[in-house]
Amino acid sequence: MKKSLLAMLPFLTACAGEAPQNIGIRDGRLIACPESPNCVSSYESSEEHSIAALDGNLNQIQQVLIAMDGANIVEQSSDYLYAEFTSSLMGYVDDVEFLYDAASNTTQVRSASRVGYSDMGANRSRIEAIRSQL
């Protein structure tokens, strides 16, 4: 049994993928979603990728994230928060970014899977779960 688990370890860690190098704030906003359906963003207009911004600030969002399973806050500043979410079963990692807009007291959001094509709605569900906790 131990040997079979050890043999699967490289496969399971491969699900995490490499941390993206292109995320963050670019020209005052979060980057666009790729064409694949495994991303949602409040900056997108297509039905597949669009999701509403969150009502609330980064301190409120941080408190919600701290209570969520699989969440790890990687970076935070006065107007930006970046977290990784790791699935418990397969170890897939999703990158979730929040950009606070003080003028409207809303937070723009982008949530994307690192690997794979479809996420079966996981990123949208995660953001809606965060919204419901705010």
Buried (B, 14 or more C-beta within 10 A) or exposed (E): EEEEEEEEEEEEEEBBBEEBEEBEBEEEBBBEBEEBBBBBBBBBEEEEBBBEBBEBBBEBBBEBBEEBEBBEBEEBEEBBBBBBBBBEEEBBBBBBBBBBBEEEEBBBBBBBBBBEEEBEEBBBEBBBEBBEBE
